[in-house]
Amino acid sequence: MSSKLLQHLSKPWKLGDLELKNRVVFASLTRNRNLVPGQVNVDYYAQRATAGLILSEGVLIEPQGTEWPEAPGIWSDKQISGWKKVTDAVHEKGGAIFAQLWHLGRAANTLHNAGVPPPAPSAIRAKAGKFRLLVGTPEYSEPEAIEDPKEYIQKFKQAAINAKEAGFDGVELHSANGYLAHQFLECQSNQRTDQYGGSIENRCRFVLEIIDAFNEVFPSQKVGIKLSPCGGFNDMGDKDVEDTKQLCKYLVTELDKRDIGYIQLFRHLAQFDTASRGNPFDLEFLVPYAKQTQIMFNGGFTAKEADDFIAEGKASSISFGRPFIANPDLVYRFFNDLDLADPINFPSLYLYEGTNKHLGYSDYPNHPNH
């Protein structure tokens, strides 16, 4: 599939004042390789800087009980300095990179966080799920309801300030996959009776106020958000599909009013719906509600399908996750009709042997012709 045939995916595009060289986006991938970014992270991201835009792995905004104890954060000076080395390396390669800011909320475990219960919209424990790195693979912990959501909105804002200091070109709110921001959106995880719960408008308030806070730090066009309305991951997915659709229409409309850079929509994928809670409806119905904000799609796309999506006006860009793991030169392979490397070294996705953090992370080779 040459670049001539992928003429839409290979076109440059603009995000605010950023001139991006193609519409292939490197999607966020949690990889468990350093709480404080180091040289291995610099190498990993620089190798993939041919993407039009890099979205960092989820970056934790405060210490919390994540399943992956070496997932990076951005609350300390050391972390800011570590990320600055990453962003400098990406910029030297001619790339652009946004920080995906992340809080797990109830999708966390007290055993990873010194016994501190995870915060959530309501004290409702998520069902199912296993923490594979903990003895006995325990399930989710009992969360504590957040007393004042504005406290967490300020934590997200401070993380955006730190991301700007670290040299990121912009930020993305991780409001998908059952994490904290997503938990505020759904009735089954949010049963608050204050202004952050109940009606569609109230359930969207937390997300929109975070976006407003981001817009105080970065130009609005350098702010994005990831949504997974179909649910299915971390015990998400409201039974009332019509309510979900109406919430999505309202949320996309309100985000569009804020003139943010993009809305990333994650399609339903069966492999992420282990509890069969998801609602696999078509997210393309949301496209007309984004009148000025660009739409990015994510979720199992081939290069050809991605090109067709863009050609048909369904998206401005497509993000690719797993294909980028074993193919640091994925863009080159796409545009030169070259086979993708296979398989991924799955045992090393989140774990590594001894001190060799490069294993299964930054040691994948480029195509022999590259």
C-alpha positions in Angstrom: 0.0 0.0 0.0 2.2 2.8 -1.2 1.9 6.5 -0.2 0.2 7.2 -3.6 -2.6 4.9 -2.5 -2.5 6.2 1.1 -2.7 9.8 -0.2 -5.0 11.0 2.6 -3.1 9.4 5.5 0.2 10.8 4.2 -1.1 14.4 3.8 0.3 17.0 6.3 -2.3 18.5 8.7 -2.4 21.4 11.2 -3.1 21.4 14.9 -3.1 25.0 15.9 0.3 26.4 14.8 1.7 22.8 14.6 2.5 21.7 11.1 2.3 17.9 11.3 3.9 15.9 8.5 1.3 13.1 8.2 -1.9 11.9 9.8 -0.5 8.8 11.4 -0.7 9.3 15.2 1.3 7.2 17.6 -1.4 6.3 20.2 -0.8 6.2 23.9 0.6 2.8 25.2 1.3 2.1 28.8 4.6 0.2 29.0 5.8 0.2 32.6 9.3 1.5 31.9 10.3 4.1 34.5 8.4 6.2 37.0 10.9 8.9 36.1 11.6 8.9 32.3 15.2 7.9 31.5 17.3 7.2 28.4 15.3 4.1 27.5 12.2 6.3 27.2 14.1 8.9 25.2 15.2 6.2 22.7 11.7 4.7 22.4 9.9 7.9 21.6 12.6 9.3 19.3 12.5 6.1 17.3 8.8 6.7 16.6 9.1 10.5 15.8 8.2 10.0 12.2 4.5 9.9 13.3 2.6 13.1 12.5 1.9 13.3 16.2 3.0 11.3 19.3 0.6 10.8 22.2 2.6 9.8 25.2 1.7 6.9 27.3 -0.6 7.7 30.2 1.2 10.1 32.5 0.1 10.0 36.1 -0.8 13.3 37.7 -0.1 12.1 41.2 1.1 9.0 43.0 -1.6 6.3 42.8 -2.2 2.6 42.8 -1.7 1.8 39.1 -1.3 -1.8 38.0 2.0 -0.9 36.5 4.3 0.4 39.3 6.8 1.9 36.8 4.2 3.9 34.7 5.6 7.4 34.6 4.2 10.5 36.3 4.7 14.2 36.0 4.2 15.6 39.6 7.9 15.9 40.5 10.9 18.0 39.3 12.8 14.9 38.4 9.9 13.6 36.2 9.6 17.0 34.5 13.3 16.9 33.7 13.1 13.3 32.5 10.2 14.2 30.2 12.1 17.2 28.9 14.8 14.9 27.6 12.1 12.9 25.8 10.4 15.9 24.2 13.8 17.4 23.2 14.7 14.2 21.4 11.3 14.0 19.6 11.7 17.7 18.5 15.2 17.0 17.3 13.8 14.3 15.0 11.2 16.8 13.7 8.3 15.3 15.6 5.6 16.6 17.9 4.4 15.1 21.2 1.4 15.6 23.5 1.2 14.4 27.1 -1.7 12.2 27.8 -2.6 13.1 31.4 -4.1 10.2 33.4 -5.7 9.4 36.7 -6.9 5.9 37.3 -9.6 6.7 39.9 -11.2 3.5 41.1 -9.3 1.4 38.6 -6.4 1.1 41.1 -5.4 -0.9 44.0 -4.4 0.1 47.6 -1.6 -2.5 47.6 0.2 -0.4 45.0 -0.3 2.8 46.9 0.6 2.2 50.6 -3.0 1.3 51.5 -4.5 4.5 50.3 -8.0 3.9 48.8 -8.4 5.2 45.3 -10.6 8.3 44.7 -13.7 8.0 42.5 -16.9 9.9 41.8 -18.8 7.6 44.1 -17.8 4.8 46.5 -18.7 2.1 44.0 -16.2 -0.7 43.5 -15.5 -1.8 39.9 -16.2 -5.4 39.3 -13.9 -8.1 37.8 -10.3 -7.1 36.8 -7.0 -8.5 38.1 -3.8 -6.9 39.3 -1.3 -9.3 37.7 1.8 -8.1 39.5 0.3 -8.5 43.0 0.3 -11.8 44.9 -3.0 -13.6 44.5 -4.0 -11.2 41.6 -6.6 -9.3 43.7 -9.4 -7.4 42.2 -10.1 -3.6 42.3 -10.0 -1.9 45.7 -13.0 -0.2 47.4 -12.7 3.5 46.4 -13.6 6.6 48.4 -15.9 9.2 46.9 -14.2 12.5 46.1 -15.4 15.2 48.4 -14.6 18.2 46.1 -14.0 17.4 42.4 -12.4 20.8 42.0 -9.4 19.5 43.9 -8.7 17.0 41.2 -9.4 19.5 38.4 -6.6 21.6 39.9 -4.3 18.5 40.0 -5.0 18.0 36.3 -4.2 21.7 35.7 -0.9 21.5 37.6 0.0 18.4 35.5 -0.7 20.5 32.4 1.6 23.2 33.7 4.3 20.6 34.4 3.8 19.2 30.9 4.3 22.6 29.4 7.5 23.0 31.4 8.7 19.6 30.2 8.4 20.8 26.6 5.3 18.9 25.5 3.5 20.5 22.5 0.1 20.0 24.1 -1.9 17.7 26.4 -4.6 15.1 26.0 -7.1 14.3 28.8 -7.5 10.5 29.2 -11.2 10.3 29.7 -11.6 6.8 28.4 -11.2 3.1 29.4 -12.7 3.4 32.8 -10.3 5.8 34.4 -11.2 8.8 36.6 -12.6 11.3 34.1 -14.5 8.5 32.3 -16.0 7.4 35.7 -17.7 10.8 36.1 -19.5 10.3 32.8 -21.3 7.1 33.5 -24.3 6.5 35.8 -23.1 3.1 37.0 -19.9 4.6 38.4 -21.2 8.1 39.2 -24.2 8.3 41.6 -23.4 11.7 43.0 -26.3 14.0 44.0 -24.3 17.3 43.7 -23.5 19.4 40.5 -21.2 16.6 39.3 -23.8 13.8 39.1 -27.2 13.0 37.9 -28.1 14.8 34.7 -26.0 14.5 31.5 -24.8 18.1 32.0 -23.7 17.4 35.5 -21.9 14.2 34.7 -20.0 16.0 31.9 -19.0 18.9 34.2 -15.8 17.3 35.6 -14.4 16.6 32.2 -15.4 20.0 30.8 -13.9 21.9 33.7 -10.6 20.0 33.3 -10.6 21.0 29.6 -11.3 24.6 30.6 -8.3 24.4 33.0 -6.1 23.0 30.2 -7.1 25.8 28.0 -5.7 28.2 30.6 -2.3 26.6 30.2 -2.1 25.7 26.5 -3.8 27.3 23.4 -7.1 25.4 23.0 -5.9 23.9 19.7 -3.2 22.1 21.6 -5.6 20.4 23.9 -7.2 17.0 23.1 -9.3 14.4 24.8 -9.7 10.6 24.4 -13.2 9.1 24.8 -14.4 5.5 24.7 -18.2 5.8 24.7 -18.7 2.1 23.9 -17.1 1.1 27.2 -16.2 -2.4 28.2 -12.9 -1.8 29.9 -12.4 -1.5 33.6 -16.1 -2.4 34.2 -17.4 0.5 32.1 -20.5 0.6 29.8 -23.9 1.9 30.9 -26.8 -0.3 30.1 -28.8 2.6 28.8 -27.2 3.0 25.3 -29.5 5.9 24.4 -28.4 7.9 27.5 -24.8 7.2 26.5 -25.4 8.5 23.0 -27.2 11.6 24.2 -24.3 12.3 26.7 -21.8 11.9 23.8 -23.7 14.4 21.7 -23.8 16.9 24.5 -20.1 16.4 25.4 -18.8 16.6 21.8 -20.9 19.7 21.2 -19.6 21.4 24.4 -16.0 20.4 23.5 -16.5 21.8 20.1 -17.5 25.1 21.6 -14.2 25.2 23.4 -12.4 24.9 20.0 -10.0 22.2 21.2 -7.6 20.6 18.8 -9.1 17.1 18.6 -11.4 14.5 20.1 -10.0 11.0 19.9 -12.7 8.3 19.7 -11.8 4.8 20.7 -14.0 2.2 18.9 -15.3 -0.9 20.7 -12.8 -3.8 20.5 -13.9 -7.2 21.8 -10.4 -8.0 23.3 -10.8 -5.0 25.6 -14.4 -5.9 26.7 -13.5 -8.9 28.9 -16.6 -8.4 31.2 -18.9 -8.0 28.2 -20.2 -4.7 29.5 -19.5 -2.7 26.4 -21.9 -1.3 23.9 -20.5 -1.8 20.4 -22.4 1.0 18.6 -21.1 3.1 15.7 -19.3 6.2 16.8 -19.4 7.9 13.4 -22.7 9.5 14.3 -20.7 11.9 16.5 -18.7 13.4 13.6 -21.3 16.1 12.6 -21.3 17.5 16.1 -17.6 18.4 15.9 -18.0 21.4 13.6 -14.6 22.9 14.2 -12.8 20.4 16.4 -11.0 17.7 14.5 -11.9 14.0 15.0 -9.3 11.3 15.5 -10.2 7.7 15.5 -8.5 4.8 17.3 -9.0 1.1 17.5 -7.8 -1.7 15.3 -7.4 0.3 12.0 -5.5 -1.0 9.0 -3.6 1.6 6.9 -6.2 1.3 4.1 -9.2 1.7 6.4 -7.5 4.7 8.0 -6.9 6.3 4.6 -10.6 5.6 3.6 -11.8 7.1 6.9 -10.0 10.3 6.3 -11.0 10.4 2.6 -14.7 10.1 3.6 -14.4 13.0 6.1 -15.0 10.8 9.1 -11.7 11.8 10.7 -8.7 14.1 10.3 -6.2 11.6 11.6 -6.0 8.0 12.9 -4.0 6.8 15.9 -2.2 3.4 15.9 -1.1 1.7 19.1 0.1 -1.9 18.9 1.5 -1.7 15.3 4.0 0.9 16.6 5.4 -1.5 19.3 7.3 -3.8 17.0 7.5 -1.3 14.1 9.3 1.9 15.2 9.3 2.8 11.5 5.6 2.1 11.1 5.1 5.3 9.0 7.9 4.3 6.6 6.4 0.8 6.3 2.9 2.1 5.6 4.0 4.5 2.9 6.4 2.1 1.2 4.1 -0.9 1.1 6.3 -3.0 3.4 5.2 -5.8 5.7 4.8 -5.2 9.4 7.0 -7.0 11.9 5.2 -9.8 13.7 4.9 -10.9 16.4 5.1 -8.5 19.3 7.2 -9.8 22.2 4.2 -10.0 24.5 6.0 -11.2 27.7 8.1 -8.0 27.6 5.2 -5.6 27.0 5.1 -4.6 30.7 7.9 -6.7 32.2 11.6 -7.0 31.5 14.5 -9.3 32.6 16.9 -7.9 35.1 17.8 -4.3 34.4 17.4 -4.5 30.6 14.5 -2.1 30.1 15.2 -1.9 26.4 14.1 -5.5 25.9 10.8 -5.6 24.0 10.6 -1.8 24.2 13.3 0.1 22.3 15.1 -2.8 20.8 12.8 -3.5 17.8 14.7 -2.9 14.5 13.6 -0.9 11.5 12.8 -2.6 8.3 15.9 -3.9 6.5 15.2 -1.6 3.6 15.0 1.5 5.9 
